[in-house]
Amino acid sequence: MSMRFVLAIAALAGAMLMAAPAAKAVDFTHIAFAQIKQETSIPVGHADFCRDRPSECRPHADVVGAMSLTEQRWQDLVTINAHYNDTIVPVTDQDYYQVAEFWTYPTEGYGDCEDFALAKRAALIAAGWPASTLLLTVVREANGNGHAVLMVRTDRGDLILDNQQSRIELWTDTPYTYLKRQSQADAGRWVDFVDGNAVRLARR
């Protein structure tokens, strides 16, 4: 096991998560895992995406609660996150498509935040990650702006892949308020967070 991997895991979760059991025995009530409540409305952009690609927005036949974060799986996250952050030029939907919201894959090399998340999700699925552990997520930035990230459920906690920074962090280490995310059971449904204020939770 590489020292880089060990240090990355330690930085992500600290001593408590380093001693966490295998994914099948994960304590999902731990603060490292964002708590959800009832079903909520699907973002307009994702609703349009699902209308155009219904095969990508179906219930999951096999729901995996969390992926075991092995060294290889960690490398998947690092490589894919860096690839899209380095190769896709960020641009708003309004500037590129002349519409307020248009969720799609950034095949032309340009994309808004949700397009980064969609691309990373697809790449991780192709790398063997269960779709139920890769969740499109809508957050609010400190300045009040909306933003989209990819939440990855691992046995070390919910990790965030963000086009605005290269570092992969636990959701509680990010400066966002989490509003809603995809359901783990159904890619075409969304759920609310119980308490999405990551900054406040991290201070407890």
Steps between C-alpha positions, in 0.01 A plus 500: 500500500645835402575770755307747284185291539547466876549873542200579282271277704633642825437853378150410388367344814746498786563223745137400549436430135838334451375237744162468329374149418444365153224652289246227589516613866516875446333721759304735277396709801859628533548869418716399204177395327244762402156417637200516270127519557205506262483504123508845346470666160744412225704795368357634175824440314518139614133443414577608144811282498291200609237572237769484232686204658242290687733200519728700732223593743351168604478318834818307579463124487776457759539774760849509654504713814867598483810408303801363686772761453795285400819652364387426144160659557660807651719526191186479285361806678822699482566423134147562373448812710829649378439403137171685469607794712806544278342443159153656518471878475242631749226710343144577605204354317381851426826592330542176306145386423308825558272329753495518879539125556616228264644184654704295256834331446779747413591325176615823336744579779285762673258459787331637808548345845231235454658392171828431681308291754316307228824423317678384816204282596494333158876441506487343845213273396710392202784427746276260693350721770136426591272777375323506837818635664542788251251774575446829323461760773380860512658735755499868586827691518578748777415786263155353438568365152381155401758236411510130412752238611530123496456330838672160517390263776795299632558305818713796617218749458337713232772649281452801273633535146482868413601682182596807706787326678730205442498368856251222579349560842244363740173685457538656849832653397345701217365857533153417368144461619367178352149531357413170330647204315404202290336210676723197542212277395392688188716723279191690386389603849645746749500531880546779755778515760409499869762766573707606204705769673840335472685783672283489811507121521878494474525723809307263724 
